[in-house]
C-alpha cells in the first residue's frame, strides 16, 4: 500500500505532455493571426511559441516567451500545430 501512494506522488511531480485536440476552427483562427503578423512584420524572424486565443471570439495574441497564463475562456495553440498546414 505504501508503494502505491509513493507512485501517485511521483506521478504528480512528473511533467507529462499529452497532446491536446483543439477545435479546427480555433487552429484556423490561430493560423490567420500568425499569418497576419508575418505579413505586417516581414522583417521579424522570431518564431512564436504559439497563440493564446479566446474560444468564443477567436481573438488572440502571439506568445514569444515564457509559459502563457490563460484566462478561463482561452486556450493555447502551439506553433507546431499552426505550422503543420503552413508548410
Helices and strands as residue ranges (DSSP letters): H 2-13, H 24-40, E 50-54, E 60-63, E 74-78, H 79-83
